[in-house]
């Protein structure tokens, strides 16, 4: 088992030995040369820490994107629930309107039914009165018919007596004429009674027809009222179900509102932490830029920060040349961010989101600048032969200003571009000899002079670490070396500060 493990680890160990070779750093300053050994273990630890940091950034980014997606899905579900709740409220309102309409119609029909009942009672009373009058008329008719029959009997008896007597007194004839007149009057009264009886019979028939019609209408109204009662009972049952669903929905909405409130609190806290981390990153990046000696506002968009108010000193004679105020470090540019970071806990969600948006814009600009800043050295192994700033000219020995760094290394050593960019010049330029100038954006550019050979073309896009030429001694040079310049908006800056700032990044990681 041990031999198998050794067989597996042996190629890995050999690969690591080839990749991570013990390196020696030579630093020359003011005539003194210092040697620093960079062992293999330190290189491996630095690479491992860098890879761990990159993995952490990737995992944190994926987690933030996933949380944003979950928040968006929950917001959509809440919106759908609110829409369903509004639809249910509309249905309840429609049911309420229908119930009100049915109740109003029912009340109208009940009033009409009461009116029909009153008319029916009135008709029944009229019918009873007519029937009583008819009964009384029938009784009177029977009495008249009986009287008529009796008078006929008396008339027949008298006629018989007249026939038997043949000659009676004239008074008897007068009496018989009177009786005949009375009989005629009785017959006329009987005819009138017959006519009255037929009229009352017709009236009774009409009243019976009207009563039957009213009874039919009453039965129909009873049926409609029963149907309306069923509809009303169904509507009330539906209303009870809707009220139950409304209560359930209210409970669900309250739960959702509580969840939304909790999510808003968590979202606010997450945004606050994110804002704090963003401010810390911005402050670190701007401090890193400040270590290069370049004012932050020269690289970031927007106007520079306002100058501080002048101090009030003791009054007296003053003078000196006028020099416009210029902040030389990024501390002033980040001081406001630090203050806002201290007040993040008290700011509202809307202002926090607006602040984060502004911070993200600034962080994006800072990231673009960090990518474009040449933090690395243009060679892997080198020694410095001349620094930035005042020096004695190597040819005339007169005081001069050196606007770059001179790197010494073996002849035709690889010259590496220190940041991604586009080649703006590739060829001969006066005292620079063979020169490569790379534009990195945001006003940043680098120059690589005295090359033995140029390996890139104008307009070519180069990435960090690409070989752009070979070390030489072309142009105004005393020997093989690389003259390296960093310019910001056409103004030269000390490249050594940029390299030390890059080393600071590695140490902080």
GUMI-687554 format. One record per residue (C-alpha): residue in three letters; x, y, z. Coordinates in steps of 0.2 Angstrom, whole numbers, plus 5000, padded with zeros to 4 digits. Each point is the difference from the previous one (the first is absolute). Example, Ala and Ser with C-alpha at 12.3 -4.5 7.8 and 13.67 -1.06 7.14 Angstrom:
<nodes>
Ala506249785039
Ser500650174997
</nodes>
This chain:
<nodes>
Unk500050005000
Unk501450125004
Unk500949964984
Unk498450034990
Unk499850175009
Unk501850044996
Unk499849964982
Unk498550124999
Unk500850145010
Unk501749994991
Unk499350084983
Unk499150135010
Unk501550055010
Unk501050014985
Unk498850114991
Unk499950125016
Unk501950005000
Unk500150054981
Unk498650145003
Unk500650075017
Unk501950024999
Unk500950105013
Unk500250174994
Unk501250145006
Unk499550185000
Unk501450134998
Unk499750185006
Unk501250144997
Unk499850165008
Unk501350145003
Unk501449894995
Unk499549865012
Unk499449834993
Unk498849895010
Unk499649824996
Unk498349935005
Unk499649814999
Unk498349954995
Unk499949825004
Unk498849874992
Unk498949985015
Unk499650195001
Unk499650004981
Unk498849855002
Unk499250075016
Unk499750174990
Unk499349914985
Unk498849895012
Unk499450165009
Unk499750094984
Unk499049854993
Unk499049995016
Unk499650184999
Unk499449984982
Unk498949855005
Unk499350105014
Unk499650154989
Unk499149884987
Unk499049915014
Unk499550165008
Unk499450074983
Unk499149844996
Unk499150015017
Unk499550184998
Unk499349964982
Unk499049855007
Unk499350115015
Unk499550134987
Unk499149874990
Unk499149935015
Unk499550175005
Unk499350044983
Unk499049845000
Unk499350035017
Unk499550184994
Unk499149924985
Unk499049885011
Unk499550145012
Unk499450104985
Unk499049854994
Unk499249985017
Unk499650185001
Unk499249994982
Unk499049855006
Unk499450095015
Unk499550154990
Unk499049884988
Unk499149925015
Unk499650175007
Unk499250044983
Unk499049845001
Unk499450045017
Unk499550174995
Unk499049934985
Unk499249875012
Unk499550145012
Unk499350104985
Unk499049854994
Unk499349965018
Unk499550195002
Unk499149994983
Unk499149835004
Unk499550075017
Unk499350164992
Unk499149894987
Unk499349895014
Unk499450145010
Unk499150084985
Unk499249834996
Unk499549985018
Unk499150175000
Unk499249954983
Unk499449845008
Unk499350095015
Unk499150114988
Unk499349844991
Unk499549935017
Unk499150165005
Unk499150004983
Unk499649815002
Unk499250045017
Unk499050144993
Unk499449894986
Unk499549875012
Unk499050125010
Unk499150074985
Unk499749824995
Unk499349965017
Unk498950164999
Unk499449954982
Unk499649825006
Unk499050075015
Unk499150124989
Unk499649854988
Unk499449895014
Unk498950155006
Unk499450024982
Unk499649814998
Unk499050015016
Unk499050154994
Unk499849914983
Unk499449855009
Unk498850105010
Unk499350094984
Unk499849834991
Unk499149935015
Unk498950165000
Unk499749984981
Unk499649825002
Unk498850045014
Unk499250144990
Unk499849894985
Unk499249875011
Unk498950145007
Unk499650064982
Unk499649824994
Unk498949985015
Unk499150174996
Unk499949954982
Unk499249845005
Unk498850105012
Unk499750124985
Unk499649854989
Unk498949925013
Unk499150175004
Unk499950074982
Unk499150155007
Unk500750085015
Unk500250175006
Unk501050134990
Unk501050035016
Unk500749834998
Unk500650044982
Unk500950155006
Unk500849905013
Unk500649884988
Unk500750144988
Unk500950065015
Unk500749835004
Unk500649994981
Unk500950175002
Unk500949945015
Unk500449844991
Unk500850104985
Unk501050115013
Unk500649845008
Unk500549924983
Unk500950164996
Unk500950005016
Unk500549824997
Unk500750044983
Unk501050145008
Unk500649885013
Unk500549874987
Unk501050144990
Unk500950055017
Unk500349825004
Unk500849974982
Unk501150165002
Unk500649945018
Unk500349834993
Unk501150084986
Unk500950115013
Unk500349845011
Unk500749914985
Unk501150144996
Unk500650025018
Unk500349815001
Unk501150014984
Unk500950155007
Unk500349905016
Unk500649854991
Unk501250124990
Unk500650085016
Unk500349835008
Unk501049944985
Unk501050165001
Unk500249975019
Unk500649834997
Unk501350064987
Unk500650135012
Unk500149875014
Unk501149894988
Unk501150154995
Unk500150055018
Unk500649825005
Unk501250004985
Unk500750175006
Unk500149945018
Unk501049854993
Unk501150124990
Unk500250115015
Unk500549855011
Unk501349954987
Unk500650184999
Unk500250005019
Unk500949835000
Unk501150074986
Unk500350155010
Unk500549905015
Unk501249904990
Unk500750164993
Unk500250075017
Unk500949855006
Unk501150004985
Unk500350195003
Unk500549965018
Unk501249874994
Unk500750114987
Unk500250145013
Unk501049885011
Unk501049954985
Unk500350184995
Unk500550045018
Unk501249865000
Unk500750064983
Unk500150185007
Unk501049945015
Unk501149904989
Unk500250154988
Unk500550115015
Unk501249875006
Unk500749994983
Unk500150194999
Unk501050005016
Unk501249864994
Unk500150094983
Unk500450165009
Unk501349925011
Unk500849914985
Unk500050164990
Unk500850095015
Unk501449875002
Unk500250004981
Unk500250195000
Unk501249995015
Unk501149874990
Unk499950114984
Unk500550155010
Unk501549905007
Unk500549944983
Unk499950184993
Unk501050075014
Unk501349864998
Unk500150034981
Unk500150195002
Unk501349985013
Unk500949894989
Unk499950124986
Unk500650145012
Unk501649895003
Unk500450034982
Unk500150195003
Unk498650034987
Unk498650115006
Unk498449895000
Unk498950144992
Unk501250004985
Unk499549824996
Unk498150005007
Unk498650094990
Unk499350155007
Unk500650165007
Unk501450005013
Unk499650025019
Unk499950185006
Unk501550075008
Unk500050015019
Unk499650175008
Unk501650105004
Unk500650015017
Unk499950165010
Unk501750045006
Unk500750155009
Unk499850164989
Unk501750064993
Unk501050014984
Unk499749864988
Unk500649964983
Unk500649864988
Unk499649954982
Unk498249954996
Unk499849814998
Unk498349924997
Unk499449885013
Unk500249824995
Unk499749855011
Unk501549884998
Unk499249845008
Unk498449914999
Unk499650035018
Unk499050154997
Unk499049924987
Unk499549855011
Unk499750105016
Unk498250034995
Unk499849824997
Unk500649955017
Unk498750125008
Unk498649934990
Unk500649835006
Unk499850055018
Unk498250054997
Unk499449854990
Unk499149935014
Unk498850155002
Unk499650034981
Unk498449944993
Unk499849864987
Unk499750124985
Unk501550115004
Unk501049845004
Unk499649934982
Unk500450174992
Unk501650015010
Unk500549824995
Unk499650044982
Unk501250155001
Unk501349905009
Unk499949864987
Unk500350134986
Unk501550075009
Unk500649825004
Unk499849964981
Unk501050154996
Unk501349955013
Unk500149824994
Unk500350064982
Unk501350125006
Unk500949865010
Unk500049884985
Unk500850144990
Unk501350055013
Unk501749924997
Unk500449935017
Unk501349874994
Unk501850024994
Unk500349984982
Unk501349865003
Unk500049855010
Unk501950015006
Unk500850175000
Unk501050135010
Unk499750195000
Unk501450104993
Unk499250175001
Unk498550075010
Unk498650134996
Unk500350185003
Unk501650115001
Unk501649924994
Unk501750044991
Unk499849984982
Unk501149844995
Unk500750094985
Unk500250185004
Unk500149985019
Unk498950155003
Unk498450005011
Unk498649934991
Unk498249925004
Unk499849824997
Unk498149974996
Unk500149815001
Unk500949855007
Unk501549914992
Unk500049815002
Unk501649894997
Unk499949824994
Unk500949894988
Unk499950054982
Unk498449964990
Unk499149965016
Unk498149994998
Unk499150175003
Unk498249975007
Unk498650124998
Unk499450055018
Unk498250024997
Unk498749964986
Unk499850144986
Unk500350044982
Unk501750044991
Unk500050184995
Unk501950004994
Unk501149864995
Unk501750064992
Unk501450125000
Unk499850175010
Unk501550125001
Unk500949985016
Unk498949865006
Unk500649884987
Unk498849864996
Unk498550045011
Unk498349925004
Unk498750115007
Unk498449925007
Unk498350095003
Unk499149925015
Unk498550125001
Unk499550125013
Unk501450114995
Unk501349875005
Unk501549954988
Unk501749915001
Unk501650024990
Unk501349874997
Unk501650074992
Unk501749954994
Unk499449834994
Unk501049894989
Unk498549934991
Unk498150055000
Unk498849854999
Unk498350094999
Unk499250114987
Unk499050175002
Unk498249975003
Unk500349825008
Unk499149965016
Unk501149935013
Unk499749925017
Unk500950005016
Unk501649914999
Unk500149994981
Unk501850024992
Unk500150164991
Unk501950014996
Unk501749955005
Unk501250095011
Unk501450104991
Unk501050164999
Unk499250104985
Unk499950195000
Unk500850115014
Unk500749865011
Unk501649955009
Unk499749825000
Unk498649864999
Unk498650055011
Unk498150045000
Unk499450185002
Unk498249985007
Unk498850155002
Unk498250015007
Unk499050164995
Unk498350065007
Unk499250124988
Unk501750034992
Unk500850045017
Unk501449875006
Unk499949925017
Unk501349895009
Unk499849824994
Unk500849935016
Unk498550065010
Unk498849904989
Unk501149855002
Unk500050025019
Unk498150025000
Unk499949844990
Unk501149915013
Unk498850085014
Unk498649914991
Unk500849835001
Unk500550035018
Unk498250045005
Unk499349854991
</nodes>
